């Protein structure tokens, strides 16, 4: 018998969960924060040409701004901030994080050199590091295990929506700034089009901070929640095989995803001569619609497979999505028409969308509550360093030193994808058996506690 009391759903003999309305409100606000964060980090991909012009940077330097500058401190700060999330207020941590990354995004718009822009991008990474570990922990404590995949998928939509909105809004802002009178701010002075874009996308941050302040934290669920903390080392020694295979699989798949997120706009502009406004509108819509549909379908498929007794449901769907995306990712840079390339990218995004909402679900199933945020943060450290440093930079190095033709940047992306994606899928396949065993053990321990 299920009863609702004081905003929580109570099952006899089981954990208490927040009422669905409250749980979904939490997910939607967190999704909005994730979207705004991705707008702030992804707007850079539309600015490669004006940055090359105004700051004199190469593709390799641009890849460092897009990858290393953001990712290094995003990942390094993730673990200590997750330590705070495992012990204190996750909501307050997110509020502070939103404030930091919004301020540093505005600082990107004040940059006058490669080094000052690099430093501001580092600040954006530090701010955003506090969001996902705390958010995943909040969501896991808001939904019972059999309903988490859909909730995690909705949260993951925030990243996709953020990327899509960054391209759509960013493209429109840049087109407007190129034709409108110069934007002049007090003290700062006149801003170039790319500087104005950074300042404008930083503005939603304070609104999000207010929305987060109205959320209530759910009670922590699962084994060991009465203890103030649990060390991460014993968990890693116990689960090293499944943790390593999941991290390797999702990280390598992420290399291909990050490479296309970073370089697809430049590919469409250089190889097909599309203006920035068209690239933003078309590719942004592809990401917003195609990837979002993929994430929703992936979460639904996972929940249904799990309900049917498939213990490897999440890994099965993740592999299926990546395999579906593979041929479209390889073909898109080699077709003669920009419109056909965009169509192939749309199918690629649909496939990758199936996979993108599932890493957190996978780790949640094999991780006890009191190390959950840190385990996710450690995966994000590994995954983001691999995906957003190796992916964009490998593409740039191939473009600058091998192909030596900026118009062939898409072919460099395809070359990287051809290598890393099959290895990533193979790692997930090897993870299936240890994943099922670990998930069964964690579920049994949670029931016994």
BATIVO-360971 format. One record per residue (C-alpha): residue number from 1; z, x, y; chain. Coordinates in nm, 2 decimals. Each point is the difference from the previous one (the first is absolute). Example, Ala and Ser with C-alpha at 12.3 -4.5 7.8 and 13.67 -1.06 7.14 Angstrom:
BATIVO-360971
(rec 1, (0.78, 1.23, -0.45), 'A')
(rec 2, (-0.07, 0.14, 0.34), 'A')
end
This chain:
BATIVO-360971
(rec 1, (0.00, 0.00, 0.00), 'A')
(rec 2, (-0.10, 0.14, 0.34), 'A')
(rec 3, (0.20, -0.08, 0.31), 'A')
(rec 4, (-0.04, 0.09, 0.36), 'A')
(rec 5, (0.31, 0.10, 0.20), 'A')
(rec 6, (0.03, 0.16, 0.35), 'A')
(rec 7, (-0.37, 0.11, 0.00), 'A')
(rec 8, (0.00, 0.15, -0.34), 'A')
(rec 9, (-0.13, -0.12, -0.34), 'A')
(rec 10, (0.27, 0.02, -0.27), 'A')
(rec 11, (-0.08, 0.01, -0.37), 'A')
(rec 12, (0.28, -0.05, -0.24), 'A')
(rec 13, (0.11, 0.33, -0.15), 'A')
(rec 14, (-0.26, 0.19, 0.20), 'A')
(rec 15, (-0.03, 0.18, 0.33), 'A')
(rec 16, (-0.02, -0.20, 0.32), 'A')
(rec 17, (-0.32, 0.02, 0.20), 'A')
(rec 18, (-0.09, -0.11, 0.35), 'A')
(rec 19, (-0.16, -0.34, 0.04), 'A')
(rec 20, (-0.38, 0.02, -0.02), 'A')
(rec 21, (-0.04, -0.08, 0.36), 'A')
(rec 22, (0.23, 0.28, 0.11), 'A')
(rec 23, (-0.15, 0.24, -0.25), 'A')
(rec 24, (-0.36, -0.07, 0.12), 'A')
(rec 25, (0.10, 0.02, 0.36), 'A')
(rec 26, (0.13, 0.35, -0.07), 'A')
(rec 27, (-0.33, 0.10, -0.17), 'A')
(rec 28, (-0.21, -0.14, 0.29), 'A')
(rec 29, (0.19, 0.19, 0.27), 'A')
(rec 30, (-0.01, 0.32, -0.21), 'A')
(rec 31, (-0.37, -0.06, -0.06), 'A')
(rec 32, (-0.05, -0.03, 0.38), 'A')
(rec 33, (0.19, 0.33, 0.05), 'A')
(rec 34, (-0.22, 0.17, -0.26), 'A')
(rec 35, (-0.31, -0.13, 0.16), 'A')
(rec 36, (0.10, 0.12, 0.35), 'A')
(rec 37, (0.09, 0.34, -0.15), 'A')
(rec 38, (-0.34, 0.03, -0.16), 'A')
(rec 39, (-0.17, -0.10, 0.32), 'A')
(rec 40, (0.18, 0.28, 0.18), 'A')
(rec 41, (-0.10, 0.26, -0.27), 'A')
(rec 42, (-0.35, -0.13, -0.08), 'A')
(rec 43, (-0.13, -0.04, 0.36), 'A')
(rec 44, (-0.07, 0.38, -0.01), 'A')
(rec 45, (-0.29, -0.05, -0.25), 'A')
(rec 46, (-0.22, -0.17, 0.27), 'A')
(rec 47, (0.07, 0.27, 0.25), 'A')
(rec 48, (-0.15, 0.30, -0.18), 'A')
(rec 49, (-0.31, 0.02, 0.23), 'A')
(rec 50, (0.18, -0.03, 0.34), 'A')
(rec 51, (0.27, 0.25, -0.12), 'A')
(rec 52, (-0.27, 0.24, -0.11), 'A')
(rec 53, (-0.15, -0.04, 0.35), 'A')
(rec 54, (0.31, 0.02, 0.22), 'A')
(rec 55, (0.23, 0.23, -0.20), 'A')
(rec 56, (-0.28, 0.21, -0.17), 'A')
(rec 57, (0.14, -0.05, -0.36), 'A')
(rec 58, (-0.18, 0.06, -0.33), 'A')
(rec 59, (-0.01, -0.24, -0.30), 'A')
(rec 60, (0.26, 0.22, -0.16), 'A')
(rec 61, (0.23, -0.02, 0.30), 'A')
(rec 62, (-0.05, -0.38, 0.01), 'A')
(rec 63, (0.10, -0.02, -0.37), 'A')
(rec 64, (0.32, 0.19, 0.08), 'A')
(rec 65, (0.08, -0.26, 0.28), 'A')
(rec 66, (-0.08, -0.28, -0.24), 'A')
(rec 67, (0.17, 0.15, -0.31), 'A')
(rec 68, (0.24, 0.29, 0.04), 'A')
(rec 69, (0.15, -0.07, 0.34), 'A')
(rec 70, (0.09, -0.35, -0.10), 'A')
(rec 71, (0.06, 0.04, -0.37), 'A')
(rec 72, (0.22, 0.32, -0.01), 'A')
(rec 73, (0.29, -0.14, 0.20), 'A')
(rec 74, (-0.06, -0.35, -0.13), 'A')
(rec 75, (0.07, 0.12, -0.35), 'A')
(rec 76, (0.26, 0.26, 0.08), 'A')
(rec 77, (0.21, -0.25, 0.20), 'A')
(rec 78, (-0.05, -0.28, -0.26), 'A')
(rec 79, (0.26, 0.13, -0.24), 'A')
(rec 80, (0.29, 0.05, 0.24), 'A')
(rec 81, (-0.08, -0.34, 0.17), 'A')
(rec 82, (-0.01, -0.16, -0.34), 'A')
(rec 83, (0.35, 0.15, -0.07), 'A')
(rec 84, (0.11, -0.19, 0.31), 'A')
(rec 85, (-0.17, -0.32, -0.13), 'A')
(rec 86, (0.18, 0.03, -0.34), 'A')
(rec 87, (0.34, 0.02, 0.19), 'A')
(rec 88, (-0.02, -0.19, 0.32), 'A')
(rec 89, (-0.19, -0.27, 0.19), 'A')
(rec 90, (-0.36, -0.01, -0.09), 'A')
(rec 91, (-0.08, -0.24, 0.27), 'A')
(rec 92, (0.14, 0.22, 0.28), 'A')
(rec 93, (-0.18, 0.30, -0.14), 'A')
(rec 94, (-0.33, -0.18, 0.02), 'A')
(rec 95, (0.07, -0.11, 0.36), 'A')
(rec 96, (0.06, 0.36, 0.11), 'A')
(rec 97, (-0.31, 0.12, -0.19), 'A')
(rec 98, (-0.22, -0.26, 0.17), 'A')
(rec 99, (0.13, 0.12, 0.34), 'A')
(rec 100, (-0.07, 0.37, -0.08), 'A')
(rec 101, (-0.35, -0.04, -0.13), 'A')
(rec 102, (-0.10, -0.24, 0.28), 'A')
(rec 103, (0.12, 0.25, 0.27), 'A')
(rec 104, (-0.18, 0.29, -0.17), 'A')
(rec 105, (-0.32, -0.20, -0.03), 'A')
(rec 106, (0.01, -0.05, 0.38), 'A')
(rec 107, (0.06, 0.38, 0.02), 'A')
(rec 108, (-0.33, 0.06, -0.19), 'A')
(rec 109, (-0.17, -0.17, 0.30), 'A')
(rec 110, (0.16, 0.26, 0.23), 'A')
(rec 111, (-0.13, 0.30, -0.20), 'A')
(rec 112, (-0.22, 0.24, 0.18), 'A')
(rec 113, (-0.07, 0.25, -0.28), 'A')
(rec 114, (-0.02, 0.03, -0.38), 'A')
(rec 115, (0.35, 0.14, -0.02), 'A')
(rec 116, (0.17, -0.27, 0.21), 'A')
(rec 117, (-0.19, -0.27, -0.20), 'A')
(rec 118, (0.11, 0.17, -0.32), 'A')
(rec 119, (0.36, -0.01, 0.11), 'A')
(rec 120, (-0.01, -0.36, 0.10), 'A')
(rec 121, (-0.16, -0.09, -0.34), 'A')
(rec 122, (0.30, 0.18, -0.16), 'A')
(rec 123, (0.23, -0.24, 0.19), 'A')
(rec 124, (-0.20, -0.30, -0.12), 'A')
(rec 125, (0.05, 0.12, -0.36), 'A')
(rec 126, (0.37, 0.05, 0.04), 'A')
(rec 127, (0.04, -0.35, 0.14), 'A')
(rec 128, (-0.20, -0.17, -0.27), 'A')
(rec 129, (0.19, 0.19, -0.28), 'A')
(rec 130, (0.29, -0.24, 0.04), 'A')
(rec 131, (-0.19, -0.32, -0.08), 'A')
(rec 132, (-0.13, -0.01, -0.35), 'A')
(rec 133, (0.29, 0.13, -0.21), 'A')
(rec 134, (0.23, -0.25, 0.18), 'A')
(rec 135, (-0.25, -0.28, -0.01), 'A')
(rec 136, (-0.07, 0.04, -0.38), 'A')
(rec 137, (0.38, 0.00, -0.06), 'A')
(rec 138, (0.04, -0.32, 0.21), 'A')
(rec 139, (-0.28, -0.18, -0.18), 'A')
(rec 140, (0.13, 0.10, -0.34), 'A')
(rec 141, (0.34, -0.15, 0.09), 'A')
(rec 142, (-0.17, -0.32, 0.12), 'A')
(rec 143, (-0.20, -0.10, -0.31), 'A')
(rec 144, (0.08, 0.01, -0.37), 'A')
(rec 145, (-0.22, 0.24, -0.20), 'A')
(rec 146, (-0.25, -0.25, -0.13), 'A')
(rec 147, (-0.09, -0.09, 0.36), 'A')
(rec 148, (0.00, 0.34, 0.16), 'A')
(rec 149, (-0.37, 0.09, -0.05), 'A')
(rec 150, (-0.12, -0.28, 0.22), 'A')
(rec 151, (0.26, 0.08, 0.27), 'A')
(rec 152, (-0.08, 0.37, -0.01), 'A')
(rec 153, (-0.37, -0.08, 0.02), 'A')
(rec 154, (0.05, -0.21, 0.31), 'A')
(rec 155, (0.19, 0.29, 0.16), 'A')
(rec 156, (-0.28, 0.24, -0.10), 'A')
(rec 157, (-0.24, -0.23, 0.18), 'A')
(rec 158, (0.17, 0.12, 0.32), 'A')
(rec 159, (-0.16, 0.34, -0.05), 'A')
(rec 160, (-0.34, -0.14, -0.06), 'A')
(rec 161, (0.03, -0.25, 0.29), 'A')
(rec 162, (0.11, 0.29, 0.22), 'A')
(rec 163, (-0.29, 0.21, -0.09), 'A')
(rec 164, (-0.24, -0.29, 0.05), 'A')
(rec 165, (0.15, -0.10, 0.33), 'A')
(rec 166, (0.00, 0.36, 0.12), 'A')
(rec 167, (-0.37, 0.02, -0.06), 'A')
(rec 168, (-0.08, -0.34, 0.15), 'A')
(rec 169, (0.23, 0.02, 0.30), 'A')
(rec 170, (-0.05, 0.37, 0.04), 'A')
(rec 171, (-0.38, -0.03, 0.00), 'A')
(rec 172, (0.01, -0.28, 0.26), 'A')
(rec 173, (0.25, 0.19, 0.22), 'A')
(rec 174, (-0.21, 0.32, -0.01), 'A')
(rec 175, (-0.32, -0.19, 0.08), 'A')
(rec 176, (0.18, -0.18, 0.29), 'A')
(rec 177, (0.15, 0.33, 0.13), 'A')
(rec 178, (-0.34, 0.17, -0.01), 'A')
(rec 179, (-0.14, -0.27, 0.24), 'A')
(rec 180, (0.30, -0.12, 0.20), 'A')
(rec 181, (0.14, 0.17, 0.31), 'A')
(rec 182, (0.24, 0.29, -0.09), 'A')
(rec 183, (0.35, -0.11, -0.11), 'A')
(rec 184, (0.26, 0.15, 0.24), 'A')
(rec 185, (0.37, 0.00, -0.08), 'A')
(rec 186, (0.28, 0.09, 0.24), 'A')
(rec 187, (0.11, 0.37, -0.03), 'A')
(rec 188, (-0.24, 0.06, -0.29), 'A')
(rec 189, (-0.32, -0.06, 0.20), 'A')
(rec 190, (-0.35, -0.07, -0.14), 'A')
(rec 191, (-0.04, -0.04, -0.38), 'A')
(rec 192, (-0.31, 0.06, -0.20), 'A')
(rec 193, (-0.12, -0.26, -0.25), 'A')
(rec 194, (0.18, 0.16, -0.30), 'A')
(rec 195, (0.32, 0.04, 0.19), 'A')
(rec 196, (0.00, -0.36, 0.11), 'A')
(rec 197, (-0.05, -0.11, -0.36), 'A')
(rec 198, (0.32, 0.19, -0.11), 'A')
(rec 199, (0.20, -0.16, 0.28), 'A')
(rec 200, (-0.11, -0.35, -0.06), 'A')
(rec 201, (0.07, 0.00, -0.38), 'A')
(rec 202, (0.35, 0.12, 0.06), 'A')
(rec 203, (0.10, -0.31, 0.19), 'A')
(rec 204, (0.09, -0.24, -0.30), 'A')
(rec 205, (0.29, 0.23, -0.10), 'A')
(rec 206, (0.27, -0.15, 0.22), 'A')
(rec 207, (-0.09, -0.35, -0.12), 'A')
(rec 208, (0.04, 0.11, -0.36), 'A')
(rec 209, (0.34, 0.15, 0.07), 'A')
(rec 210, (0.12, -0.34, 0.13), 'A')
(rec 211, (-0.14, -0.18, -0.31), 'A')
(rec 212, (0.17, 0.24, -0.23), 'A')
(rec 213, (0.34, -0.05, 0.18), 'A')
(rec 214, (-0.01, -0.37, -0.12), 'A')
(rec 215, (-0.03, 0.09, -0.37), 'A')
(rec 216, (0.30, 0.01, -0.23), 'A')
(rec 217, (0.03, 0.25, -0.28), 'A')
(rec 218, (0.01, -0.13, -0.36), 'A')
(rec 219, (0.28, 0.10, -0.23), 'A')
(rec 220, (-0.09, 0.30, -0.22), 'A')
(rec 221, (-0.09, -0.10, -0.35), 'A')
(rec 222, (-0.01, 0.17, -0.34), 'A')
(rec 223, (0.19, 0.27, -0.19), 'A')
(rec 224, (0.26, 0.21, 0.19), 'A')
(rec 225, (-0.01, -0.19, 0.32), 'A')
(rec 226, (0.38, 0.01, 0.04), 'A')
(rec 227, (-0.01, 0.38, 0.02), 'A')
(rec 228, (-0.06, 0.15, 0.35), 'A')
(rec 229, (-0.29, 0.21, -0.12), 'A')
(rec 230, (-0.15, 0.17, -0.30), 'A')
(rec 231, (-0.14, 0.36, -0.02), 'A')
(rec 232, (-0.38, 0.02, -0.03), 'A')
(rec 233, (0.00, 0.31, -0.22), 'A')
(rec 234, (0.12, -0.17, -0.33), 'A')
(rec 235, (-0.26, -0.28, 0.05), 'A')
(rec 236, (-0.28, 0.25, 0.04), 'A')
(rec 237, (0.11, 0.20, -0.31), 'A')
(rec 238, (0.01, -0.32, -0.20), 'A')
(rec 239, (-0.33, -0.14, 0.13), 'A')
(rec 240, (-0.20, 0.31, 0.08), 'A')
(rec 241, (-0.29, -0.08, -0.22), 'A')
(rec 242, (-0.07, -0.36, 0.12), 'A')
(rec 243, (0.08, 0.10, 0.36), 'A')
(rec 244, (-0.23, 0.29, -0.01), 'A')
(rec 245, (-0.29, -0.19, -0.16), 'A')
(rec 246, (0.03, -0.29, 0.24), 'A')
(rec 247, (0.02, 0.23, 0.30), 'A')
(rec 248, (-0.30, 0.20, -0.12), 'A')
(rec 249, (-0.21, -0.31, -0.08), 'A')
(rec 250, (0.06, -0.19, 0.32), 'A')
(rec 251, (-0.01, 0.31, 0.22), 'A')
(rec 252, (-0.35, 0.11, -0.13), 'A')
(rec 253, (-0.13, -0.35, 0.03), 'A')
(rec 254, (0.14, 0.01, 0.35), 'A')
(rec 255, (-0.20, 0.31, 0.08), 'A')
(rec 256, (-0.32, -0.20, -0.03), 'A')
(rec 257, (0.14, -0.29, 0.20), 'A')
(rec 258, (0.13, 0.23, 0.28), 'A')
(rec 259, (-0.33, 0.18, 0.01), 'A')
(rec 260, (-0.19, -0.32, 0.06), 'A')
(rec 261, (0.26, -0.14, 0.25), 'A')
(rec 262, (-0.04, 0.32, 0.20), 'A')
(rec 263, (-0.37, 0.07, -0.01), 'A')
(rec 264, (-0.18, -0.32, -0.06), 'A')
(rec 265, (-0.02, -0.08, 0.37), 'A')
(rec 266, (-0.14, 0.34, 0.08), 'A')
(rec 267, (-0.25, -0.04, -0.29), 'A')
(rec 268, (-0.13, -0.33, 0.13), 'A')
(rec 269, (-0.03, 0.14, 0.35), 'A')
(rec 270, (-0.16, 0.33, -0.09), 'A')
(rec 271, (-0.23, -0.09, -0.30), 'A')
(rec 272, (-0.11, -0.34, 0.13), 'A')
(rec 273, (0.04, 0.02, 0.37), 'A')
(rec 274, (0.24, -0.29, 0.03), 'A')
(rec 275, (0.19, -0.03, 0.33), 'A')
(rec 276, (0.37, 0.01, -0.01), 'A')
(rec 277, (0.04, -0.37, 0.08), 'A')
(rec 278, (-0.22, -0.10, -0.30), 'A')
(rec 279, (0.18, 0.24, -0.23), 'A')
(rec 280, (0.34, -0.14, 0.10), 'A')
(rec 281, (-0.11, -0.36, -0.04), 'A')
(rec 282, (-0.19, 0.04, -0.33), 'A')
(rec 283, (0.22, 0.26, -0.19), 'A')
(rec 284, (0.32, -0.15, 0.14), 'A')
(rec 285, (-0.10, -0.35, -0.12), 'A')
(rec 286, (-0.10, 0.15, -0.34), 'A')
(rec 287, (0.35, 0.15, -0.03), 'A')
(rec 288, (0.18, -0.30, 0.14), 'A')
(rec 289, (-0.17, -0.25, -0.24), 'A')
(rec 290, (-0.11, 0.20, -0.30), 'A')
(rec 291, (0.31, 0.21, -0.05), 'A')
(rec 292, (0.23, -0.29, 0.08), 'A')
(rec 293, (-0.16, -0.22, -0.26), 'A')
(rec 294, (0.02, 0.29, -0.25), 'A')
(rec 295, (0.37, 0.05, 0.07), 'A')
(rec 296, (0.08, -0.37, -0.04), 'A')
(rec 297, (-0.21, -0.03, -0.32), 'A')
(rec 298, (0.16, 0.32, -0.14), 'A')
(rec 299, (0.35, -0.14, 0.06), 'A')
(rec 300, (-0.09, -0.34, -0.16), 'A')
(rec 301, (-0.17, 0.17, -0.30), 'A')
(rec 302, (0.30, 0.22, -0.05), 'A')
(rec 303, (0.25, -0.29, 0.01), 'A')
(rec 304, (-0.21, -0.20, -0.24), 'A')
(rec 305, (-0.05, 0.28, -0.24), 'A')
(rec 306, (0.37, 0.07, 0.01), 'A')
(rec 307, (0.08, -0.37, -0.06), 'A')
(rec 308, (-0.23, 0.01, -0.30), 'A')
(rec 309, (0.21, 0.29, -0.15), 'A')
(rec 310, (-0.21, 0.30, 0.11), 'A')
(rec 311, (0.26, 0.26, 0.07), 'A')
(rec 312, (-0.27, 0.24, 0.14), 'A')
(rec 313, (-0.14, -0.27, 0.23), 'A')
(rec 314, (0.04, 0.20, 0.32), 'A')
(rec 315, (-0.16, 0.31, -0.13), 'A')
(rec 316, (-0.28, -0.20, -0.17), 'A')
(rec 317, (-0.10, -0.17, 0.33), 'A')
(rec 318, (0.03, 0.33, 0.20), 'A')
(rec 319, (-0.24, 0.18, -0.24), 'A')
(rec 320, (-0.24, -0.30, 0.00), 'A')
(rec 321, (-0.02, 0.00, 0.38), 'A')
(rec 322, (-0.07, 0.37, 0.03), 'A')
(rec 323, (-0.27, -0.01, -0.27), 'A')
(rec 324, (-0.16, -0.29, 0.17), 'A')
(rec 325, (-0.01, 0.18, 0.33), 'A')
(rec 326, (-0.14, 0.33, -0.14), 'A')
(rec 327, (-0.37, -0.06, -0.01), 'A')
(rec 328, (-0.01, -0.17, 0.34), 'A')
(rec 329, (0.19, 0.29, 0.16), 'A')
(rec 330, (-0.25, 0.25, -0.15), 'A')
(rec 331, (-0.31, -0.19, 0.11), 'A')
(rec 332, (0.09, -0.11, 0.35), 'A')
(rec 333, (-0.08, 0.34, 0.17), 'A')
(rec 334, (-0.34, 0.04, -0.16), 'A')
(rec 335, (-0.18, -0.33, 0.10), 'A')
(rec 336, (-0.25, 0.00, 0.28), 'A')
(rec 337, (0.13, -0.32, 0.18), 'A')
(rec 338, (0.33, -0.02, 0.19), 'A')
(rec 339, (0.02, -0.37, -0.09), 'A')
(rec 340, (-0.03, 0.08, -0.37), 'A')
(rec 341, (0.25, 0.28, 0.03), 'A')
(rec 342, (0.24, -0.25, 0.16), 'A')
(rec 343, (-0.05, -0.25, -0.29), 'A')
(rec 344, (0.08, 0.27, -0.25), 'A')
(rec 345, (0.31, 0.10, 0.20), 'A')
(rec 346, (0.11, -0.36, -0.02), 'A')
(rec 347, (-0.01, -0.01, -0.38), 'A')
(rec 348, (0.18, 0.34, 0.00), 'A')
(rec 349, (0.27, -0.14, 0.22), 'A')
(rec 350, (0.04, -0.30, -0.22), 'A')
(rec 351, (0.06, 0.22, -0.30), 'A')
(rec 352, (0.23, 0.24, 0.17), 'A')
(rec 353, (0.19, -0.30, 0.13), 'A')
(rec 354, (0.10, -0.10, -0.36), 'A')
(rec 355, (0.17, 0.34, -0.03), 'A')
(rec 356, (0.15, 0.04, 0.35), 'A')
(rec 357, (0.28, -0.25, -0.03), 'A')
(rec 358, (0.13, 0.12, -0.34), 'A')
(rec 359, (0.16, 0.35, 0.03), 'A')
(rec 360, (0.33, -0.13, 0.14), 'A')
(rec 361, (0.01, -0.26, -0.27), 'A')
(rec 362, (-0.05, 0.26, -0.27), 'A')
(rec 363, (0.29, 0.22, 0.13), 'A')
(rec 364, (0.23, -0.30, 0.06), 'A')
(rec 365, (-0.02, -0.08, -0.37), 'A')
(rec 366, (0.12, 0.34, -0.12), 'A')
(rec 367, (0.26, 0.07, 0.28), 'A')
(rec 368, (0.36, -0.12, 0.03), 'A')
(rec 369, (0.10, -0.15, 0.34), 'A')
(rec 370, (0.22, 0.27, 0.14), 'A')
(rec 371, (-0.27, 0.27, -0.02), 'A')
(rec 372, (-0.29, -0.24, 0.07), 'A')
(rec 373, (-0.07, 0.08, 0.36), 'A')
(rec 374, (0.02, 0.38, -0.06), 'A')
(rec 375, (-0.23, -0.03, -0.31), 'A')
(rec 376, (-0.26, -0.19, 0.20), 'A')
(rec 377, (0.04, 0.26, 0.28), 'A')
(rec 378, (-0.05, 0.28, -0.24), 'A')
(rec 379, (-0.32, -0.16, -0.13), 'A')
(rec 380, (-0.12, -0.06, 0.36), 'A')
(rec 381, (0.07, 0.37, 0.07), 'A')
(rec 382, (-0.21, 0.11, -0.29), 'A')
(rec 383, (-0.26, -0.28, 0.04), 'A')
(rec 384, (-0.05, 0.04, 0.37), 'A')
(rec 385, (-0.02, 0.38, 0.00), 'A')
(rec 386, (-0.26, -0.02, -0.28), 'A')
(rec 387, (-0.20, -0.30, 0.13), 'A')
(rec 388, (0.00, 0.04, 0.37), 'A')
(rec 389, (0.00, 0.38, 0.02), 'A')
(rec 390, (-0.22, 0.09, -0.29), 'A')
(rec 391, (-0.24, -0.29, 0.04), 'A')
(rec 392, (-0.11, 0.03, 0.37), 'A')
(rec 393, (0.03, 0.38, 0.01), 'A')
(rec 394, (-0.20, 0.05, -0.32), 'A')
(rec 395, (-0.28, -0.22, 0.14), 'A')
(rec 396, (0.00, 0.19, 0.33), 'A')
(rec 397, (-0.01, 0.34, -0.17), 'A')
(rec 398, (-0.30, -0.11, -0.21), 'A')
(rec 399, (-0.17, -0.14, 0.31), 'A')
(rec 400, (0.07, 0.31, 0.22), 'A')
(rec 401, (-0.05, 0.28, -0.25), 'A')
(rec 402, (-0.22, -0.13, -0.28), 'A')
(rec 403, (-0.23, -0.28, 0.12), 'A')
(rec 404, (0.01, 0.13, 0.36), 'A')
(rec 405, (-0.14, -0.33, 0.13), 'A')
(rec 406, (0.23, -0.26, 0.17), 'A')
(rec 407, (-0.24, -0.28, -0.10), 'A')
(rec 408, (0.07, 0.07, -0.37), 'A')
(rec 409, (0.38, -0.06, 0.03), 'A')
(rec 410, (-0.03, -0.30, -0.23), 'A')
(rec 411, (-0.14, 0.21, -0.27), 'A')
(rec 412, (0.30, 0.23, 0.03), 'A')
(rec 413, (0.22, -0.31, -0.05), 'A')
(rec 414, (-0.19, -0.10, -0.31), 'A')
(rec 415, (0.03, 0.36, -0.15), 'A')
(rec 416, (0.38, -0.01, 0.04), 'A')
(rec 417, (0.02, -0.35, -0.15), 'A')
(rec 418, (-0.21, 0.10, -0.30), 'A')
(rec 419, (0.25, 0.26, -0.09), 'A')
(rec 420, (0.34, -0.16, 0.07), 'A')
(rec 421, (-0.04, -0.36, -0.09), 'A')
(rec 422, (-0.06, 0.04, -0.38), 'A')
(rec 423, (0.30, 0.24, -0.02), 'A')
(rec 424, (0.22, -0.25, 0.18), 'A')
(rec 425, (-0.10, -0.28, -0.24), 'A')
(rec 426, (0.06, 0.22, -0.30), 'A')
(rec 427, (0.35, 0.09, 0.12), 'A')
(rec 428, (0.09, -0.38, 0.02), 'A')
(rec 429, (-0.14, -0.05, -0.35), 'A')
(rec 430, (0.23, 0.28, -0.13), 'A')
(rec 431, (0.29, -0.17, 0.19), 'A')
(rec 432, (-0.02, -0.33, -0.19), 'A')
(rec 433, (0.23, 0.07, -0.30), 'A')
(rec 434, (0.27, 0.19, 0.19), 'A')
(rec 435, (-0.02, -0.27, 0.27), 'A')
(rec 436, (0.06, -0.29, -0.24), 'A')
(rec 437, (0.29, 0.19, -0.16), 'A')
(rec 438, (0.17, 0.08, 0.33), 'A')
(rec 439, (-0.05, -0.35, 0.14), 'A')
(rec 440, (0.17, -0.15, -0.31), 'A')
(rec 441, (0.29, 0.24, 0.02), 'A')
(rec 442, (0.06, -0.07, 0.37), 'A')
(rec 443, (-0.02, -0.38, -0.05), 'A')
(rec 444, (0.25, 0.02, -0.29), 'A')
(rec 445, (0.24, 0.21, 0.21), 'A')
(rec 446, (-0.03, -0.24, 0.30), 'A')
(rec 447, (0.09, -0.30, -0.23), 'A')
(rec 448, (0.30, 0.19, -0.15), 'A')
(rec 449, (0.15, 0.10, 0.33), 'A')
end
